[in-house]
Amino acid sequence: MQSFGRQLSCPTVRRILNDGRSRPQPLRCLHATAAGQAPRKRNFFSSNAVLQQELAGNVEIVKDVPPPPKRKPIRSPAGKTSLRRVAVEAQRSRQNTLQLRAAVEDVEGINRVTAVSVADQFNMDAVVRILRSHGFPIDPDETGFDSDQVIHTRGVNNGDIFVFPSGSMVAWSLPEDVVSDLATKSLLPAAISPHMDQMEMEDLEYAEDPKRENSNIKGDVITLGTKPSLQGDGHTHPRVDTTLAKIAFSSGLARSTKLAVLETMLGKYFESTRTIPTLLSRGTKLPFNRRFMMQKTGELLELRAQLNHYSELTDSLPDLFWDSRHDLGLEGYYDQVGRALDVGVRIKTLNEKMDYAQEIASILRQTMSEKHSIHLEWIIIILIAVEVGFELRREFKERRERLAKNKEGSF
């Protein structure tokens, strides 16, 4: 048997015959790839027809194997947002906002509240006469407000018009050109100290909601609740509540417009005095006279008086609402407009700017005072010098006379 095993050339068969068992071969580790999972391709050529058919069948089997699923790529970490992308997004948002605003303004003046300030004050009696001469009804909804506090009338498109004694006018649902003509032309004879070169105009949007009784303001949009409410004796005019809400919102908007006029005037004041700090820092002599100093001091005092004393800008609640017989929370609407338009912050900022302007005016007065004092000192010095000169001349003359007498006595 052993001799027979030596004659065998295959070492594996010889090992099986000698040992009586086969030694296990180590397994090869194959990667679980798509090529390893698919059946082996037999692409060799054969002239045997049976083998060619079997080869074709194997090729079809390989084609029927579904492709391996695609792995989801690993998400790369988000990079920093570039400034260019932020700018593009901001521009796109701005364009969308402008398109929305243009869509709202397709019907001009229909849903817009426009406030304009053209004078320091209005002569309310003259305003009533002018409006009646043009055919405007006075207080059409019978709100009962005194004409010295507010004048309510109604124009085209049933647009409400409110004229305030502070020199401001607020119009609802009227085109801007109509409002401008009415304020700058028709009511101009009733204006006291008009400032047409510093006219300020502000506008908001509004919408009416028939499902709510109360009104509010969010952003730059006023929502008017037009649902009728029962108060007092159980019935009320169908438009009185809405008109009263409009009066409250209009009063707050007129306050903001009046404040904008003072802001513009203070800006021009700073423009005329902006070179003073630069000249002082360089140690240069100020090229201003006493008249200029008095003029700037007077302008500043007038601005501060208009802000804090001669108007209701700093009042928490105007007399218009204290004297009103209606209890509809109108002061709440007035406060809402003030918060929406940052009136309180603007008044505080305006007073701080006026404090800075007051410091500049104080420096001007001090400089002018020093210059005047120096001028007076020089005048006194010159007068003393002249007096000393006269005294020396007198002493010289007396001495010469004494010498002349002594000579005569010696002879």
C-alpha positions as CSV (number, residue, x, y, z in Angstrom):
1,M,0.0,0.0,0.0
2,Q,2.8,2.3,0.9
3,S,4.6,1.6,-2.4
4,F,1.4,2.3,-4.2
5,G,1.2,5.7,-2.4
6,R,4.7,6.6,-3.4
7,Q,3.8,6.1,-7.0
8,L,1.0,8.6,-6.8
9,S,2.2,12.0,-7.8
10,C,-0.5,14.1,-6.1
11,P,0.7,14.9,-2.5
12,T,-2.8,15.4,-1.2
13,V,-4.0,12.0,-2.3
14,R,-0.8,10.4,-1.0
15,R,-1.4,12.1,2.4
16,I,-5.0,10.8,2.5
17,L,-3.9,7.3,1.8
18,N,-1.1,7.4,4.4
19,D,-2.9,9.2,7.2
20,G,-6.4,8.0,6.5
21,R,-7.9,11.6,6.9
22,S,-7.6,15.0,5.2
23,R,-6.1,18.0,7.0
24,P,-8.4,21.0,6.9
25,Q,-7.1,23.8,4.8
26,P,-7.2,27.4,6.2
27,L,-10.0,29.5,4.9
28,R,-9.2,32.6,2.9
29,C,-11.0,35.7,4.0
30,L,-12.8,37.5,1.2
31,H,-14.1,41.0,1.4
32,A,-17.9,41.2,1.1
33,T,-17.8,43.2,-2.1
34,A,-20.3,43.1,-4.9
35,A,-17.9,41.2,-7.1
36,G,-17.3,38.6,-4.4
37,Q,-21.0,38.1,-3.8
38,A,-21.9,37.6,-7.5
39,P,-21.3,34.3,-9.3
40,R,-18.0,33.9,-11.0
41,K,-18.0,34.8,-14.6
42,R,-16.9,32.3,-17.1
43,N,-16.0,34.2,-20.1
44,F,-13.7,31.7,-21.7
45,F,-14.3,30.5,-25.2
46,S,-15.4,26.9,-26.0
47,S,-16.3,25.2,-29.2
48,N,-18.6,22.9,-27.4
49,A,-22.3,23.9,-28.0
50,V,-23.4,22.6,-24.6
51,L,-20.8,24.7,-22.8
52,Q,-21.7,27.8,-24.8
53,Q,-25.4,27.4,-23.8
54,E,-24.3,27.0,-20.1
55,L,-22.1,30.1,-20.4
56,A,-25.0,32.2,-21.9
57,G,-27.2,31.1,-19.0
58,N,-24.6,32.1,-16.4
59,V,-24.3,35.5,-18.0
60,E,-28.1,36.0,-17.7
61,I,-27.9,35.1,-14.1
62,V,-25.3,37.7,-13.5
63,K,-27.4,40.3,-15.3
64,D,-30.4,39.4,-13.1
65,V,-28.5,40.1,-9.9
66,P,-29.6,43.5,-8.5
67,P,-27.0,46.2,-8.3
68,P,-25.6,46.8,-4.8
69,P,-27.4,49.7,-3.0
70,K,-25.7,53.0,-3.1
71,R,-24.2,54.2,0.1
72,K,-25.4,57.5,1.4
73,P,-22.5,59.9,1.3
74,I,-21.3,61.2,4.6
75,R,-22.5,64.7,5.2
76,S,-19.7,67.2,5.3
77,P,-19.7,69.6,8.2
78,A,-21.4,72.9,7.6
79,G,-19.0,75.6,6.8
80,K,-19.2,79.2,7.9
81,T,-21.8,81.3,6.2
82,S,-20.1,83.8,3.9
83,L,-20.9,87.5,4.0
84,R,-21.8,87.3,0.3
85,R,-24.5,84.7,1.0
86,V,-25.9,86.8,3.9
87,A,-26.0,89.8,1.7
88,V,-27.8,87.9,-1.1
89,E,-30.4,86.6,1.4
90,A,-30.9,90.0,2.9
91,Q,-31.4,91.5,-0.6
92,R,-33.8,88.7,-1.5
93,S,-35.8,89.4,1.7
94,R,-35.8,93.1,1.0
95,Q,-37.1,92.5,-2.5
96,N,-39.9,90.3,-1.2
97,T,-40.9,93.0,1.3
98,L,-40.9,95.6,-1.4
99,Q,-43.0,93.4,-3.6
100,L,-45.5,92.9,-0.8
101,R,-45.6,96.6,-0.1
102,A,-46.1,97.4,-3.7
103,A,-49.0,94.9,-3.8
104,V,-50.6,96.6,-0.9
105,E,-50.1,100.0,-2.5
106,D,-51.8,99.0,-5.8
107,V,-54.9,100.8,-4.6
108,E,-53.4,104.2,-3.6
109,G,-54.4,105.4,-0.2
110,I,-57.1,102.9,0.5
111,N,-55.4,101.2,3.5
112,R,-53.0,103.9,4.5
113,V,-52.8,106.4,7.4
114,T,-50.8,109.6,6.5
115,A,-49.7,112.2,9.0
116,V,-48.2,115.5,8.1
117,S,-46.9,118.4,10.2
118,V,-46.6,121.8,8.5
119,A,-46.7,124.4,11.3
120,D,-46.0,125.0,15.0
121,Q,-49.7,125.4,15.6
122,F,-53.1,125.6,13.9
123,N,-55.7,128.3,14.6
124,M,-58.6,125.8,15.1
125,D,-61.3,128.4,14.5
126,A,-59.7,129.3,11.2
127,V,-59.5,125.6,10.3
128,V,-63.2,125.1,11.0
129,R,-64.0,128.1,8.7
130,I,-61.8,126.8,5.9
131,L,-63.1,123.3,6.0
132,R,-66.7,124.5,6.0
133,S,-66.0,126.8,3.1
134,H,-64.8,123.8,1.1
135,G,-67.9,121.7,2.0
136,F,-66.3,119.4,4.6
137,P,-68.7,118.3,7.4
138,I,-67.4,119.0,10.9
139,D,-67.7,116.1,13.4
140,P,-69.8,113.9,11.2
141,D,-70.0,111.0,13.8
142,E,-70.8,113.3,16.7
143,T,-67.9,112.3,18.9
144,G,-68.4,115.4,21.0
145,F,-64.8,116.5,21.1
146,D,-64.1,120.2,21.4
147,S,-62.8,121.9,18.3
148,D,-59.8,123.2,20.3
149,Q,-58.7,119.6,20.8
150,V,-59.3,117.9,17.5
151,I,-61.4,118.6,14.4
152,H,-62.8,115.6,12.6
153,T,-64.1,115.7,9.0
154,R,-64.6,113.3,6.2
155,G,-63.3,113.6,2.6
156,V,-63.3,111.5,-0.6
157,N,-63.7,107.7,-0.4
158,N,-65.1,108.3,3.1
159,G,-61.6,109.0,4.3
160,D,-61.4,110.4,7.8
161,I,-59.4,113.6,8.4
162,F,-58.2,114.7,11.9
163,V,-56.7,118.1,12.5
164,F,-54.8,118.8,15.7
165,P,-53.8,122.1,17.2
166,S,-50.1,121.1,17.2
167,G,-49.9,121.9,13.5
168,S,-50.4,118.3,12.4
169,M,-53.1,116.6,10.3
170,V,-53.8,112.9,10.0
171,A,-55.8,111.4,7.1
172,W,-57.2,107.8,6.7
173,S,-57.8,106.2,3.3
174,L,-56.8,109.3,1.3
175,P,-54.1,109.5,-1.4
176,E,-50.9,111.2,-0.4
177,D,-51.1,114.0,-3.0
178,V,-54.6,114.9,-1.6
179,V,-53.3,115.0,1.9
180,S,-50.3,117.1,0.9
181,D,-52.5,119.6,-1.0
182,L,-55.0,119.9,1.9
183,A,-52.2,120.5,4.5
184,T,-49.9,122.8,2.5
185,K,-52.5,124.8,0.5
186,S,-56.0,124.7,1.9
187,L,-55.1,124.8,5.6
188,L,-52.0,127.0,5.2
189,P,-53.9,130.3,6.1
190,A,-54.7,128.8,9.5
191,A,-51.1,127.8,10.2
192,I,-49.2,129.7,12.9
193,S,-45.4,129.8,12.2
194,P,-45.5,127.4,9.2
195,H,-42.3,125.5,8.4
196,M,-42.9,124.3,4.9
197,D,-39.1,123.7,4.3
198,Q,-39.1,121.3,7.3
199,M,-42.4,119.6,6.6
200,E,-42.5,116.0,7.9
201,M,-44.8,113.2,6.7
202,E,-45.2,109.7,8.1
203,D,-47.5,106.9,7.1
204,L,-48.7,103.5,8.4
205,E,-50.9,100.8,7.0
206,Y,-54.2,99.7,8.5
207,A,-56.8,97.0,8.1
208,E,-60.3,96.6,9.4
209,D,-61.3,93.4,11.2
210,P,-65.1,92.9,11.6
211,K,-64.7,90.0,14.0
212,R,-63.1,91.9,16.9
213,E,-64.1,94.9,19.0
214,N,-60.7,96.1,20.2
215,S,-58.0,97.6,18.0
216,N,-54.2,97.3,18.2
217,I,-51.0,98.0,16.3
218,K,-48.2,95.6,15.4
219,G,-45.2,96.8,13.6
220,D,-46.4,99.4,11.1
221,V,-49.9,97.9,10.6
222,I,-52.9,99.1,12.6
223,T,-55.8,96.7,13.0
224,L,-59.2,98.3,13.6
225,G,-61.9,96.2,15.3
226,T,-65.1,97.2,13.6
227,K,-67.4,94.8,15.4
228,P,-70.2,96.9,17.0
229,S,-70.2,96.9,20.8
230,L,-73.1,97.8,23.2
231,Q,-72.3,100.4,25.9
232,G,-74.1,102.7,28.1
233,D,-77.8,102.7,27.1
234,G,-77.5,99.6,25.0
235,H,-77.0,101.3,21.6
236,T,-74.4,103.3,20.0
237,H,-73.6,104.9,16.6
238,P,-72.3,102.2,14.3
239,R,-69.1,104.2,13.4
240,V,-68.4,106.0,16.7
241,D,-66.2,103.4,18.2
242,T,-64.1,103.1,15.1
243,T,-63.8,106.8,14.8
244,L,-62.7,107.2,18.4
245,A,-60.1,104.5,17.9
246,K,-58.9,106.4,14.8
247,I,-58.7,109.6,16.9
248,A,-56.5,107.9,19.5
249,F,-54.2,106.3,16.9
250,S,-54.1,109.6,14.9
251,S,-53.1,111.6,18.1
252,G,-50.2,109.2,18.7
253,L,-49.1,109.4,15.0
254,A,-49.3,113.2,15.0
255,R,-47.1,113.2,18.1
256,S,-44.5,111.2,16.3
257,T,-44.6,113.5,13.3
258,K,-44.2,116.6,15.4
259,L,-41.2,114.9,17.1
260,A,-39.7,114.2,13.7
261,V,-39.8,118.0,12.9
262,L,-37.9,118.7,16.1
263,E,-35.4,116.0,15.2
264,T,-34.8,117.6,11.8
265,M,-34.4,121.1,13.3
266,L,-31.9,119.8,15.8
267,G,-30.0,118.0,13.0
268,K,-29.7,121.3,11.2
269,Y,-28.5,123.0,14.4
270,F,-25.7,120.4,14.8
271,E,-24.8,120.9,11.1
272,S,-24.3,124.6,11.7
273,T,-22.1,124.0,14.8
274,R,-20.2,120.9,13.9
275,T,-16.9,122.8,13.3
276,I,-16.7,124.1,16.8
277,P,-15.4,120.9,18.5
278,T,-12.8,120.6,15.7
279,L,-11.6,124.1,16.1
280,L,-11.4,123.8,19.9
281,S,-9.4,120.5,19.6
282,R,-6.9,122.3,17.3
283,G,-6.6,125.2,19.6
284,T,-7.8,127.5,16.8
285,K,-9.5,130.8,17.6
286,L,-13.2,130.6,17.1
287,P,-14.3,132.8,14.1
288,F,-17.7,133.6,15.6
289,N,-19.0,136.8,16.9
290,R,-21.4,137.6,19.8
291,R,-24.4,137.7,17.5
292,F,-23.8,134.2,16.3
293,M,-23.5,132.9,19.8
294,M,-26.8,134.6,20.9
295,Q,-28.5,133.2,17.8
296,K,-27.5,129.6,18.5
297,T,-28.4,129.9,22.1
298,G,-31.8,131.2,21.3
299,E,-32.4,128.4,18.7
300,L,-31.5,125.8,21.3
301,L,-33.7,127.2,23.9
302,E,-36.6,127.4,21.5
303,L,-36.1,123.7,20.5
304,R,-36.0,122.6,24.2
305,A,-39.1,124.7,25.0
306,Q,-41.1,123.2,22.1
307,L,-40.1,119.7,23.2
308,N,-40.7,120.0,27.0
309,H,-43.0,123.0,27.6
310,Y,-45.0,124.3,24.7
311,S,-46.4,121.0,23.5
312,E,-47.8,117.7,24.8
313,L,-45.0,115.6,23.4
314,T,-43.7,114.6,26.8
315,D,-47.1,114.2,28.4
316,S,-48.1,110.6,29.2
317,L,-51.7,111.3,28.2
318,P,-52.9,114.5,26.3
319,D,-55.8,116.5,27.6
320,L,-57.8,115.2,24.7
321,F,-58.4,111.9,26.5
322,W,-58.7,113.4,30.0
323,D,-61.6,115.5,28.9
324,S,-63.3,112.7,26.8
325,R,-66.7,111.4,27.9
326,H,-66.0,108.1,26.3
327,D,-64.4,105.2,28.2
328,L,-63.1,102.8,25.5
329,G,-59.5,102.5,26.5
330,L,-58.4,105.2,24.1
331,E,-55.3,106.0,26.1
332,G,-54.2,102.4,25.5
333,Y,-54.3,102.9,21.7
334,Y,-52.3,106.2,22.2
335,D,-49.6,104.3,24.2
336,Q,-49.5,101.5,21.6
337,V,-48.6,104.0,18.9
338,G,-45.9,105.6,21.1
339,R,-44.3,102.2,21.8
340,A,-44.5,101.1,18.1
341,L,-42.8,104.3,16.9
342,D,-40.3,104.5,19.8
343,V,-41.6,108.0,20.8
344,G,-40.3,107.7,24.4
345,V,-36.8,106.6,23.3
346,R,-36.7,109.3,20.7
347,I,-37.7,112.0,23.3
348,K,-35.0,110.8,25.6
349,T,-32.4,110.7,22.8
350,L,-33.5,114.2,21.7
351,N,-33.0,115.6,25.2
352,E,-29.6,114.0,25.5
353,K,-28.6,115.6,22.2
354,M,-29.9,118.9,23.4
355,D,-27.7,118.5,26.6
356,Y,-24.7,118.1,24.3
357,A,-25.7,121.1,22.3
358,Q,-26.1,123.0,25.5
359,E,-22.5,122.2,26.4
360,I,-21.4,123.6,23.0
361,A,-23.5,126.7,23.6
362,S,-21.9,127.1,27.1
363,I,-18.5,126.9,25.6
364,L,-19.4,129.5,23.1
365,R,-20.7,131.8,25.8
366,Q,-17.6,131.2,27.9
367,T,-15.4,131.9,25.0
368,M,-17.3,135.1,24.1
369,S,-17.2,136.2,27.7
370,E,-13.4,135.6,27.9
371,K,-13.0,137.5,24.7
372,H,-15.1,140.4,26.0
373,S,-13.2,140.4,29.3
374,I,-9.9,140.5,27.5
375,H,-11.2,143.4,25.4
376,L,-12.2,145.3,28.6
377,E,-8.9,144.6,30.2
378,W,-7.0,146.0,27.2
379,I,-9.3,149.1,27.3
380,I,-8.5,149.6,31.0
381,I,-4.8,149.1,30.3
382,I,-4.9,151.7,27.6
383,L,-6.8,154.2,29.8
384,I,-4.3,153.7,32.6
385,A,-1.4,154.2,30.1
386,V,-3.1,157.4,28.8
387,E,-3.6,158.6,32.4
388,V,0.0,157.8,33.2
389,G,1.1,159.7,30.1
390,F,-0.9,162.8,31.1
391,E,0.5,162.6,34.7
392,L,4.1,162.4,33.4
393,R,3.4,165.3,31.1
394,R,2.0,167.3,34.0
395,E,5.0,166.4,36.2
396,F,7.4,167.4,33.4
397,K,5.7,170.7,32.9
398,E,5.7,171.5,36.6
399,R,9.4,170.6,36.9
400,R,10.2,172.8,34.0
401,E,8.4,175.7,35.5
402,R,10.2,175.3,38.8
403,L,13.5,175.2,37.1
404,A,12.6,178.4,35.2
405,K,11.7,180.2,38.5
406,N,14.9,179.1,40.2
407,K,16.9,180.6,37.3
408,E,15.0,183.9,37.5
409,G,15.6,184.1,41.3
410,S,19.3,183.5,40.9
411,F,19.6,186.4,38.6
